[in-house]
Amino acid sequence: MNIDIRKSIHDNFKDANESEIRASITSAIEDKDEITLPGLGVFLELLWENSDESSREYIISTIKKGI
């Protein structure tokens, strides 16, 4: 079985509002459910692709601080 995670995430959230997206992210992190990690990765990919260089430096710095 071949699943396109990116397409699935896009389809599942295309009509979601900001608060629904926030709730999904918060829930995925709080539940520490490994199955949600690919979806969070898709969100990170969207964030990265839609960020300018300054924002990307901030993202990297924030991730580094967390590690």
N, C-alpha and C positions, 0 to 999 in steps of 0.2 A: 504494500500500500504506500503510495506516494502522496504526501500532504504538503501543500504549499502554505507554509506558516504565514508568510507575508500577506498573501492574498486573503487567508482566513482572518487575520487580524484586521486588515483593511475592511473587509466585508462586515465583520462583527461590530466595528466601531464607526463606520461611515456616517451614521446618523446620530451618534452619541454627542451629548453636549460636554462642556468642560468638566462639570461636576461629576458626570458619569465616568469620564476618563480618569479623573482624580480618584474616585472611589475604587475603580478597578486596580489602579496602580497601588493605592494604599492597602487594599485587601490582599493583593498578591504578595506584597512585602511583609505585611503583618502575619499572614498565614504561613509564610516560609514554605510554600508549596513549590517543589521543584518543577512541577509541570507548567507553572506559569512563567518560568524564566525565559523560554523562547519568545513569548509575547512581549515581555519587558525588553528583550533584545530588539524586537521590531520597533518598539517605541523609541529606544535609544537611537536606532538607525534613522528614524524619521527626524528626531531632534538634531542629530549630527548633520544630516543632509540639508536641513533647513536653517542652519546656523552659519553666521559669518565667522571669520577667523578668531575674532576676539571672544565670541561666545564659545567656540571650540576650545580655546585655551582655558576658559573658565570651567568647562565641563571636565577637561583633563585634570585640571588642578583639584577640582572637587572630588573626583574619583580617587586621585592620588592621596588626598587627605583621609579619605575613608579607608584606604587600604593600610 
